[in-house]
Amino acid sequence: MMKRLFACVLCCLPLLATAEEKLPRDVAQFIEHAQMCEHFAGEWDEHDKARQREITQAIEQSCGQAQRQWKRLSAKYARQPTLQKIIAENANDAVRSFRK
């Protein structure tokens, strides 16, 4: 499972590097956290309690971070429609509905 996650992250690095060049750093970081939030929110392993604890911790970390960033960035870039659109498009359901 961790190998697959690591491979996924490695595959996404070139895309993130490209995004970071064009986007403000805080927006690029938000996108990364939002993607990880969505990934982990889709994981569930009721048969492996240890793995489930890892998933829960990853969800709390990535979704919590993304949700805080989403609210802050929405206000910060309120007058920049292009960035607002990018932020809104990446505020997926997992980020929007996260509750700790």
C-alpha positions as semicolon CSV with decimal commas, in nm:
position;residue;x (nm);y (nm);z (nm)
1;M;0,000;0,000;0,000
2;M;0,274;0,247;0,095
3;K;0,470;0,150;-0,216
4;R;0,168;0,232;-0,430
5;L;0,124;0,566;-0,254
6;F;0,493;0,645;-0,294
7;A;0,473;0,559;-0,666
8;C;0,167;0,782;-0,702
9;V;0,345;1,073;-0,534
10;L;0,651;1,026;-0,756
11;C;0,433;1,023;-1,067
12;C;0,264;1,346;-0,961
13;L;0,584;1,536;-0,878
14;P;0,644;1,660;-1,235
15;L;0,286;1,788;-1,247
16;L;0,322;1,958;-0,911
17;A;0,651;2,115;-1,012
18;T;0,485;2,256;-1,324
19;A;0,190;2,380;-1,119
20;E;0,417;2,545;-0,865
21;E;0,593;2,738;-1,140
22;K;0,264;2,891;-1,254
23;L;0,078;2,917;-0,923
24;P;0,161;3,089;-0,598
25;R;0,332;2,844;-0,364
26;D;0,048;2,845;-0,111
27;V;-0,206;2,753;-0,380
28;A;0,015;2,472;-0,513
29;Q;0,054;2,336;-0,158
30;F;-0,322;2,351;-0,109
31;I;-0,374;2,148;-0,426
32;E;-0,128;1,886;-0,306
33;H;-0,299;1,858;0,036
34;A;-0,645;1,846;-0,126
35;Q;-0,536;1,562;-0,357
36;M;-0,391;1,365;-0,067
37;C;-0,707;1,430;0,134
38;E;-0,923;1,290;-0,144
39;H;-0,692;0,991;-0,187
40;F;-0,696;0,892;0,180
41;A;-1,068;0,965;0,219
42;G;-1,125;0,698;-0,046
43;E;-0,922;0,440;0,146
44;W;-1,077;0,213;0,402
45;D;-0,954;-0,113;0,546
46;E;-1,183;-0,244;0,815
47;H;-0,987;-0,568;0,837
48;D;-0,654;-0,412;0,928
49;K;-0,692;-0,191;1,236
50;A;-0,333;-0,066;1,225
51;R;-0,369;0,039;0,861
52;Q;-0,701;0,204;0,940
53;R;-0,534;0,412;1,212
54;E;-0,270;0,524;0,959
55;I;-0,542;0,618;0,711
56;T;-0,737;0,809;0,978
57;Q;-0,424;1,003;1,079
58;A;-0,345;1,082;0,714
59;I;-0,702;1,202;0,659
60;E;-0,692;1,424;0,967
61;Q;-0,360;1,572;0,862
62;S;-0,417;1,625;0,489
63;C;-0,788;1,711;0,502
64;G;-0,749;1,935;0,805
65;Q;-0,460;2,119;0,644
66;A;-0,639;2,150;0,309
67;Q;-0,958;2,276;0,470
68;R;-0,773;2,545;0,667
69;Q;-0,582;2,646;0,354
70;W;-0,901;2,651;0,144
71;K;-1,070;2,900;0,375
72;R;-0,760;3,119;0,407
73;L;-0,678;3,114;0,034
74;S;-1,038;3,183;-0,067
75;A;-1,023;3,505;0,134
76;K;-0,666;3,592;0,031
77;Y;-0,733;3,556;-0,344
78;A;-1,096;3,679;-0,339
79;R;-1,017;3,945;-0,601
80;Q;-0,828;3,715;-0,835
81;P;-1,088;3,518;-1,035
82;T;-0,838;3,284;-1,200
83;L;-0,692;3,172;-0,868
84;Q;-1,038;3,160;-0,709
85;K;-1,147;2,918;-0,981
86;I;-0,841;2,696;-0,930
87;I;-0,894;2,693;-0,554
88;A;-1,265;2,612;-0,590
89;E;-1,197;2,334;-0,842
90;N;-0,951;2,169;-0,604
91;A;-1,166;2,202;-0,292
92;N;-1,304;1,852;-0,346
93;D;-1,584;1,693;-0,142
94;A;-1,335;1,539;0,102
95;V;-1,192;1,882;0,182
96;R;-1,529;2,056;0,200
97;S;-1,692;1,795;0,423
98;F;-1,401;1,715;0,657
99;R;-1,494;1,724;1,026
100;K;-1,250;1,623;1,296
